[in-house]
Amino acid sequence: MTDVIIWAILIAMLLFAIILLFWQRKVGESLSLELSQLDKVKKKNVEYDFVLRAMRLSTWHIDPKTMMLTFDNDFRGYGNEWMPDDSGSNVMESTFQLHENDSERVRQSMDDLCSGRKSEYHEQYQVKVPHTSKTYWEESYAMVVERDINGMPLSIIGTSMRIDERKAIEEALVEARFRAEESDRLKTAFLANMSHEIRTPLNAIVGFTALLPDVQEAEERSNLLNLIHENTQKLLRIVDDVVSISKIESGQEEAVMTSFDLVQVLSVVVDQYMPNVKPGVVLSTDFASPTQLVTTDLNRLQEIMRHLISNATKFTDQGAIVVGFNAPQNDRIKMWVTDTGKGIAPEHHKRIFERFFKVDEFIPGAGLGLSTCEVMAYSLGGSVKVESALGQGATFTVEIPIQG
């Protein structure tokens, strides 16, 4: 009897051990599975954070019942100047951090999302930097991820990112498109102007040349020859302007630096335009010194001053035109041409230096003179500026280094 009891106990212990081993195996498999799932979750979280960081995104959620906005992650970078507290902030109050042009629109979109009128949200807006007048651009997406039995939102998740670079690119593209369209318009106008400007002297040359054989009087023949010569010079000037700009901008023509007396050069240019001055207008000079040695490209300097003096003679019907220069400062010298002509409106001060642009379409010229001046002055390390107002004349100032 004792043996039977002992055997029963042994068998029971064996069965218990087998059951225990089986249970431990099951528990081990379950733990392995849980550990494997945990590793996957950790890996996914790492990948999730990596994606957020790479895209410079922040993630947040909204509790529609309390209207509290809470950030979960923020990888926007750039040293964001504004974020709600860790405990969250009221989503409607947060819109007051936005620029005045955007806050009302974003507030309405967020209200539509939180009230269930919309299931998705997408907005671009400017965020104000606290205590400054600066702003930065941001873009946000959000959607309702859970609703109650009545269809009202229970949970909203969203993401935001800085888009300053994208906005800068967009603005640059818009500006480039505008410039391309404007350039195309100006080129069309240029072709029309060039057609007119070239045809006018050509018609005169051809017409007067055809009359020469029939003219017997010496004085009349002399007048016709002078007119032919004058129109030939006009035609050459138009072609020279186009060629000069093209060569300088393409780098085919380098500046040739020489030293010369600025007083003598300007005096010669002024004398050349004395015959072009209209009756009642006095063309004079005002030099800071009787001699002034400069080192620069003589031809380009002469061309700049010719254009400026020529413009002054065209637009000045009475009063005076004065050409001069100031005493050098910091190895730079300012030359200027001032007149009492019709003047230039402030809104045109920049545009007059654009190629083909003409303030007055009825004044002869192809709209290349001031553009040529600016290109040549820049090539000499200088600049051209204008001070003028309608009805008050104009002063064009050329500043260049005196040591090439």
QUISULLIN-V520072 format. One record per backbone hydrogen bond with DSSP energy under -0.5 kcal/mol. NH is the residue of the N-H (numbers start at 0). CO is the residue of the C=O. If there is no record, write none. Layout:
BEGIN
nh={NH	NH}
co={CO	CO}
END
This chain:
BEGIN
nh={4	5	6	7	8	9	10	11	12	13	14	15	16	17	18	19	20	21	22	23	24	25	26	27	28	29	30	31	32	33	34	35	36	37	38	39	40	41	42	43	44	45	46	47	48	49	50	51	52	53	54	55	55	56	57	58	59	60	61	62	63	66	67	68	69	69	71	72	74	79	87	88	90	93	94	94	95	96	97	98	101	102	103	105	106	107	108	109	110	111	112	113	114	115	116	117	120	122	124	126	127	128	129	131	135	137	138	139	140	141	142	143	144	145	147	150	153	154	155	156	157	158	159	160	161	162	166	167	168	169	170	171	172	173	174	175	176	177	178	179	180	181	182	183	184	185	186	187	188	189	190	191	192	193	194	195	196	197	198	199	200	201	202	203	204	205	206	207	208	209	210	211	212	213	214	214	215	220	221	222	223	224	225	226	227	228	229	230	231	232	233	234	235	236	237	238	239	240	241	242	243	244	245	246	247	248	249	250	250	251	252	253	256	257	259	261	261	264	265	266	267	268	269	270	271	272	272	273	273	275	276	276	280	281	282	283	283	285	287	293	294	295	295	297	297	300	301	302	303	304	305	306	307	308	309	310	311	312	313	314	315	316	318	319	320	321	322	323	324	325	328	331	332	334	334	335	336	337	338	339	341	343	347	348	351	352	353	355	356	360	362	371	372	373	374	375	376	377	378	379	379	380	381	382	384	386	388	390	391	392	393	394	395	396	396	397	398	398	399	400	401	402	403}
co={0	1	2	3	4	5	6	7	8	9	10	11	12	13	14	15	16	17	18	19	20	21	22	23	24	25	26	27	28	29	30	31	32	33	34	35	36	37	38	39	40	41	42	43	44	45	46	47	48	49	50	51	52	51	159	72	157	69	155	67	61	62	62	88	60	67	58	58	56	76	84	68	66	89	90	91	92	93	94	125	98	98	99	101	102	103	104	105	106	107	108	109	110	112	111	111	141	139	137	135	96	133	127	128	126	124	160	122	158	120	156	118	154	154	151	147	145	145	61	142	59	140	57	138	55	136	162	163	164	165	166	167	168	169	170	171	172	173	174	175	176	177	178	179	180	181	182	183	184	185	186	187	188	189	190	191	192	193	194	195	196	197	198	199	200	201	202	203	204	205	206	207	208	210	210	211	213	216	217	218	219	220	221	222	223	224	225	226	227	228	229	230	231	232	233	234	235	236	237	238	239	240	241	242	243	244	245	246	247	246	246	251	254	295	293	259	291	260	261	262	263	264	265	266	267	268	269	269	270	272	272	273	277	318	280	281	320	322	324	259	401	257	293	255	295	296	297	298	299	300	301	302	303	304	305	306	307	308	309	310	311	314	279	317	281	337	283	335	285	333	331	328	399	332	397	323	395	321	393	319	314	392	344	345	347	349	350	366	353	358	359	367	368	369	370	371	372	373	374	375	376	377	376	398	396	394	392	341	388	340	338	386	336	384	394	334	382	396	332	379	330	330	401}
END
